[in-house]
Amino acid sequence: MPRIKNKRRFGRKRDQRRALLVSLSRALVMNEKIKTTEAKAKELRSFIEKLITRAKEDNIKNRRVLASRLSDEIAEKLIKEIAPRYKERSGGYTRIIKANPRKEDGARMAIIEFV
């Protein structure tokens, strides 16, 4: 029996999807608010929240994992600036706000930001 896959594919191969999520998460950490399609925002939410949960506990293992997935300066900002805001919070670090559709193709847009 085939296994049901829960993730969105975005018409891309696995490494391309991974690169897309990494670039979106870098932009979100740097700007703390980005505008993207609704599907990408929903997929990005689960990806970035796992990274923030890791960044809340500052140890060498978590630093290495974050640096390998993002980059050193992005991981540093995540650990030093963003994660301390959510020390008392157990989840739900991001908020998705629906925006007007894109004019060119009518794609549903959303704004994703940190709470």
Long-range contacts (C-beta under 8 A, 24 or more apart in sequence): 7-43, 8-39, 8-42, 8-43, 10-39, 10-40, 10-43, 21-47, 22-69, 22-70, 25-51, 25-70, 26-70, 26-71, 26-74, 28-94, 28-112, 28-113, 28-114, 29-70, 29-74, 29-77, 29-78, 29-82, 30-74, 30-77, 32-82, 32-113, 32-114, 33-111, 33-112, 33-113, 33-114, 34-111, 34-112, 34-113, 35-99, 35-109, 35-110, 35-111, 36-109, 36-110, 36-112, 37-102, 37-107, 37-108, 37-109, 37-110, 38-96, 38-98, 38-107, 38-108, 38-109, 38-110, 39-108, 41-96, 41-110, 41-111, 41-112, 42-96, 42-110, 44-94, 44-112, 45-94, 45-96, 45-112, 48-93, 48-94, 49-91, 49-92, 49-93, 49-94, 51-78, 52-78, 52-82, 52-83, 52-86, 52-93, 53-91, 55-79, 55-82, 55-83, 56-83, 56-86, 56-87, 58-83, 82-114, 85-114, 89-115
